[in-house]
Amino acid sequence: MSTAAVPATKRGVKAGKPVKSQRTKAEARLGWMLAGPAFVVMLAVTAYPIAQATFDSLFSYRLTTPDEREFIFLDNYLLLFSDWTFWRAFLVTLLITLVTVAIELVLGFALALVMHRALKALRGALRTAILVPYAIITVVSAFAWYFMFDINSGFVNNWFSWVPGISADLDWFGNTWTALSIIMAAEIWKTTPFIALLLLAGLAQVPGELVEAAKVDGATRSQQFTRVIIPNMKAAIMVAVLFRALDAFRIFDSVFVMTGGDQNTEVLALLAYRQSISRLEIGLGSAVSVVLFACVLLMCFIAVKLFKVDLASGTDQSQAKAKKGGAEQ
Amino acid sequence: MKRNWSRAAAAAAAATMVLTACGGEDDVPVLTWYINPDDGGQQALAQQCTDEAEGAYRIQTSLLPNDAPAQREQLARRLAAGDSSLDIMSIDPPFIPELAEPGFLAPVPEDVAERTTEDTLEGALAGAMWNDELVTVPFWANTQILWYRESVAEAAGLDFSEPVTWDDLIEAARDQGKYLSIQGIRAESMTVWVNSLMESQGESILVDPSAGAEELETNLESEAGQRTAEIISTIGSEQLAGPGVASLDENQSMLMFQRDNGSFMVNWPFVWPATNAAAEEGSVDADLPDDIGWAEYPRVDPDIPAAPPLGGINLGVGAESEHPELAFEAIECIVRPENQTEYFLTNGNPPSSASAFDDPAIEEDFPMAETIRDALDHAAPRPQTPYYNEISESIQLNFTPVSGVDAERTPANTAQYILDVLRGERLL
């Protein structure tokens, strides 16, 4: 997933063609030289910790009893998969991922269209306004949402007491579903701009002449949208969804701040945190982290292989491919 | 280009020289004291003892995170990694065994132990021990007492000159339609409460706290455990602690106590200066402090004296410290009774030494000092075991939300939960 390595491999692919000119060879070499240092750094800061965690996950290892460290092979994983606590955290994480990404995609699309169509004079201000939540640190936004809804300090119960179901006595964080809704709302509020931004880039890539041509052929607005704009944006949409889904699956801050995992709101990242940081059970915690990583890899794999997300979209080659794909549809 | 390089190199060289100049300013050994956040009292003591040492050492403080479990996490990780900068550490008592057992703490020299514990209050001393040995030096000790609104007590006809029981409080709050300020949040405070309810019946949570992970047994399934769960469940199911019980920590329960529906509260002494400050500021009624009374921690059984919670901070020295002798010298300076008195007056944290309570200034600022002192003599530490964190988190998980506590099932479930976690048969 190293972005730094992308140009290098792309050039490597080019160089794999039968005829290698002096120039392509030199380009490939230059590519490796430019990307090499970054590649080495990525290996040191990602590959090494991942390998170490995988290794540690095969041990029963508690930081405060270093002498009792013991090789137990896959026992940590067996414990995980046989424990409802793990499955509950997994399902909660999955639920948060599905719900937030779906809502963000719809909202993000609407915002992207607004930003795309906005008058030139308004465009700058509008984009800034929409992007503000994304610029806020997650922990800060989590605290803001927490204090808004908290039964002791929050104003929501007070302001919205006329809404059926909301009263001064409603403890939002004292119940699984209300707590989860707020956690998801906070996530959606914060990261919709990210999706909107990626979709806006996609919208800008849709060639104006195609829309013009559709108009001339008598396509209605919704037909233009579903038949011309969306197919031409497919790559951008898939990239946005994939990135956001990977991000959402690793949710930690909001849950940590708002409920700390109470009321059955624990997510996988928090479970890993509690095993390795609170309990100092390095082995068990590493196992949770490895499973979390495997889930993320699996999502990547599904997206890339099954939905054919092109992570190099925007480069010359993929644009040509995307255009071709769009034309076919 | 070349010129730029040489310029950068010169700058780097200059920076190094400045740095070494700073470091080599004096040859006084620097002791790092990892402190928990307070109102600046530990920083002031560090300065004072540095001055008194006249060049023998210099104490430099380093701030730990806000809550006790996070402080433990940082200390444990640093100690496990062999960090030599842990010269002096402010440690919350329940986490001491976990750090002492693997030999992370330097042994307290006998003469230091003798001098620093001459008149330490019993509860505080118990919290500083592991395997019958003093492994840390008691610095300040905390305990909870019962705070009540005189107006509510009068209306309910409760006489606080005699010990009261939890049943009395529950009944009074129910009759008066007021809220009981307890700590119902899923946090360390829940274990504090459960432990005191158990200890107040003469039972401990663990049968033998020094047992290993495989052999640990709990007393939760006893009658005392059921009685404990019954008290908590009554308060929870009847909503006697208000609708926001799931987020009531020490601070929130104090705020609830200050409001009109406040009645009785179990809490640490910090509430007194905090309430007075709020009254002065005008965020609560100016005459609210006059309506507040205090008494010993509520009993469970009218005939058995209550065992109030024990908190506080003890000072330990890291096993890898480069200057353990100096560190203990500095600790002796820090915990001198007059320093403990000063710390109580300025920061509101009660002394662990009996004679530190004798200063007349204390009576003036903390009229309840006598009650606190007595409570510290009866206070019971939380289970002293290297697996405290697991036990505490299991209790927190099972005893929250308080409305879901069941007198029959919760203690048994908790006991089973603790055993499963410790034997590596389930996650936490």
Chai-1 contact restraints between the chains, C-beta under 6 A:
chainA,res_idxA,chainB,res_idxB,connection_type,confidence,min_distance_angstrom,max_distance_angstrom,comment,restraint_id
A,L63,B,A80,contact,1.0,0.0,6.0,A-B,restraint_1
A,T64,B,A76,contact,1.0,0.0,6.0,A-B,restraint_2
A,T64,B,E98,contact,1.0,0.0,6.0,A-B,restraint_3
A,T64,B,P102,contact,1.0,0.0,6.0,A-B,restraint_4
A,D83,B,R426,contact,1.0,0.0,6.0,A-B,restraint_5
A,D83,B,L427,contact,1.0,0.0,6.0,A-B,restraint_6
A,T85,B,L427,contact,1.0,0.0,6.0,A-B,restraint_7
A,I151,B,G244,contact,1.0,0.0,6.0,A-B,restraint_8
A,N152,B,G244,contact,1.0,0.0,6.0,A-B,restraint_9
A,N152,B,Q252,contact,1.0,0.0,6.0,A-B,restraint_10
A,D169,B,P243,contact,1.0,0.0,6.0,A-B,restraint_11
A,D171,B,P243,contact,1.0,0.0,6.0,A-B,restraint_12
A,D171,B,G244,contact,1.0,0.0,6.0,A-B,restraint_13
A,D171,B,A246,contact,1.0,0.0,6.0,A-B,restraint_14
A,G174,B,A246,contact,1.0,0.0,6.0,A-B,restraint_15
A,D262,B,R186,contact,1.0,0.0,6.0,A-B,restraint_16
A,I277,B,E73,contact,1.0,0.0,6.0,A-B,restraint_17
A,L280,B,A76,contact,1.0,0.0,6.0,A-B,restraint_18
